[in-house]
Amino acid sequence: MSLTLVQAEKKQSLSRDEAIQPLKTLENSKVRTEDLNAWYGNNQVLKNLNVEAREHSVTAIIGPSGCGKSTFIRCLNRMHELVPRARTSGRVILDGSDIYSKGVDPVTIRRRVGMVFQKPNPFPTMSVYDNVAAGLKLNGERNHEVLDRAVERSLELAFLWDEVKGDLDKSGASLSGGQQQRLCIARALAVEPEVILMDEPCSALDPIATAKIEELIASIKENYTVVIVTHNMQQAARVSDFTAFLYLGQLIEYGETTSLFENPVEELTERYLTGKFG
């Protein structure tokens, strides 16, 4: 892609009023952003984003590297502010309330909005059981029967129970890469969040492990709202109900996944989906 084309598309994306206008509010919206901006120091990486995620659905965030996808989902549970010199403006509305309002405890928000990272990160010194129960114990739960039920339920939701039920005392780090990622998903589900954020959860996995994660995502949306960042266009098309395409920190297009992939409104979206850049 030539520099001239990059500059032209940048100019186009920055000049289109449609790209930054608030979206029509979706029915059953669980979380939405209103004119969300984010910076690392003086570098602005998100610009007036208005995106919504419907309750009990999967929303995919797509776009080329460096467009702000990971920063966006980190703003949805206030993890962005943990980075030195990082800041935001605008609003993130969860069930009608702004999570950035004065007096809102970010720890409470992170319990309601869980995160699964790109690289599996089980606690290496903990067993499979203790990995899943860690969040509950941190919240003060000590009843063994409650913990047992929560661990089994979470591992079942993560399609991992049948594979590890006889090895709950083994180190979480002893599992395969795909199993470790599902263990991390089980850990996130154990504290019963309302929203699950996934930052490229399959990028380090083989096709078989990826298929299991995708099946898991399709299953848990019955009870949770899922927002997933992915570079894999086929994956976005398979697992998501809605898709947002970001470019240079701006929202270029948002809509139902089937419509966006088969009949994109914006030329820039079409170019990205057909592999002409990114």
N, C-alpha and C positions, 0 to 999 in steps of 0.2 A: 504494500500500500504506500503510495507516494506521499511525501510531506505535504504537497499541495492538496491532495485529497483529504488528509488528516485535518489540515487547517480549514478546508472548506466545510468538512463535516462538523468540526468544532464550532465554527461560526454559525452553521445551521442549527446545531443543538442549543447554542446559547441564545439564539435570536427567536426561536419558536415559542410564542406565548403558550401554545397548547401543551408544551412539554412540562410546564411548571404550574399550570392551573390546578386548583383543588379538584379531586375526583368527586364524582357523584357518590354520595354515601351508600355503601352496600348494605343490603338487608343482612341482619345478623352479624354486623361487623364486630369483631372481637378486639382488634387493636388497629389503630391507624395513626399516621403521622400527619401533622399539619405544619407546613413550611419548615420542615426539619433541615437544619444546617449543622455541619460538624467540621471542626478544625483540629489539626495537629499543629500546635504552635500557630504560625501565621498561614499555614497551608490549609485552605478550605477544600475539603474532600466531598462534602455533600451540600447540595444547593437547592433549597426550597422544595424538599421532597414531600409529596402528598401521596401516600400509599396506604392501602387498607388490606387487612387479612380477615376473611370471613371465618366465623366460628365453625369448628368441625370441618375444616377444609385444609388443603395444602397449597401454599403460595410459594412459587419458585422465584428467586431473585437471580437474574442472569445478566451477563455483560462481560466485556473484556477485562483482563487483569488490570487492577488499578482504578477501576471505575467507582469504587466505594461500596461494593456489596457487603464485605465483612464488617466494615465500619457501620453500615446501616443496621444490620441485625444486632450489633453490639450496643447500638443506641436504644434498642427496644427493651433491654433489661438493665440499662445504665452501667454496662461494663466499659463503655467507651471512656467514661470519666475516670477510670482507674489508671489510664495512661497519662504520664506526666505531661502537662501543658495541653491536654486535650480538653475541648469544650464543645458545647452544643447551644443552639437556640431553636426556637419553635416548640412544638408540643408533640408528645407521644401519648395518645389516649388509649387507655386500657379499661374496657367496660365503662366508658364515659368519664373517666377521671385521668387527669394529666399526671403521669408518673414522675415528672420533673417539678411538680408543685412543691412549694416550701412546706417542710414538715413530713414529706413522704420518705420513709425509710428505704434506701436502695436495697438493703438485704431482704426486706419483705418482697420487694419487686422481683428480685432474683429467685425467690422461692416460687413465685407465681409464674415466672417466665424463665424456664430452664434453658440451658445451653449445652449442645454437643459439639465438640470441636473437630477440626479437620483430622488431627492425628489422635488416635486412641490414647487416652491418658489415665488408665486405671492406677490406683494408688499401689505402687509396687510392693510395699511391705504389708499390705492387707490381703486377706483371703477374698475369694469371690463373694462370700456372704457379707463380710465387713465392708467391701466396696459398695455393695448395694445399700447396706444399712447405714452408711456413713452420714448421709444427710439427715436421716431421721434421728440418729444418736446426737448429732450436733444440735438438733432442735429440742433435745431433752427427752426423747423417747427411750425408756428403759425396759418396758414390758416385753419380755421375750416372745410371748405369743403374738403380740402386735408386730414385732420385728419379723418373726418367722413368716407370718402371713404376707407382710409387705414385700419381703424378699422374694417369696415364691411368686406372688402376683406380678411383680415387676419383671422378673426373669421370664415368666410366661408371656407377658406383653412384648418382651424383646426377643421372643422366639429362641430363648437360650436355655430354658429350664430343663428340657429333656436332655440337653447335651452336658449339663454341669451338675444336675441334682445329686449325683453321687460324689461330686468333687468340690463341695462348697467350701471346704477347708483349704483347698489349694490356693496358691498365690494367683491373684488376678492377672499378674504379668506372665503367667505360664500358659495362658490361653493363646490361640492363634490371633492374628491381626483382626480378622473379621469378628471373632468371638469377643475380643477386647472392646471393639467398637460397640457391639451389642450390649456388653456389660456396662459401658459408659451410658448408653441409652437407658438401660434398666436403672442405673444409679440416678439419672435425671428424673425418671418416672416415679421413683420410690417416694419422693416428697410430694407427689400428686400436684404438679404444676398445672396451670391452665393452658399455657402456650409452650411449645418446644421449638427452640431455634437450633438449626443444624447448619454448620458452616462447612460445606463440602465434605460431608461425612463419609463418602465413598471414594475419595480421591486416591487413597493409599491402598485400596482393596482390589482383589481380583474379581472377575466377573461373577463367580459363584457367590462370594461374600457380598458383593454389591446387590445381587438379586435378592438376597435375604433381607438386606437393609431396606430395599425398595418395597418388598412385601410387608415388612414391619411398618413402614410409613403409611402404607395404604390401610393397614389394620388400625393403627392408633388414632387416625383422624376421626374415628367415630366418637372418641372421648376427649380429644385434644385439638387445639389449633396448631398447625405446623407451618413454620416458615423455613425454607431450605435455600441455601446458596449453592449453586452448582455451575460448573463450567461445561457440563455434559448436556448438550441440547436434547439428546434422545432421552436422558433421564428426566429432565424437566417435563418433556412431553408425556412421559409415562406416568409420573407420580403426582403431578400438580393439577389443581383445579383452576388456579389463576397464576399468571406470570407477570412480573414487572421487569422491564428491560432498562438497565441503567447504563449511561455513557457519560464519562467525564463528570461524574458526580450528580448528574441530573436524571430525572425520570423522562425517558423518551416515549415509552408506551406501556400501558397496563391494560389487562383484560383477561377474559376467560382463555385458558391455555390453548384450547383447540382453535379458537378464532384468531388468536395472536399468531400462532404458528402457521395456520393455513391461509390466512388473509390479513397480514399485518397492515395497519393504516399508514405507518411511517416508513419512508424509504430506507431510513437508517436501520430500522428493525429488520427489514427484509434483507439488507446487505449483510447484517450480522448473522442472521439465521442461515443464510446460504453460504456462509464461510468466506465472504469477500473481504472481511477484516476481522480482527480479534483473535 
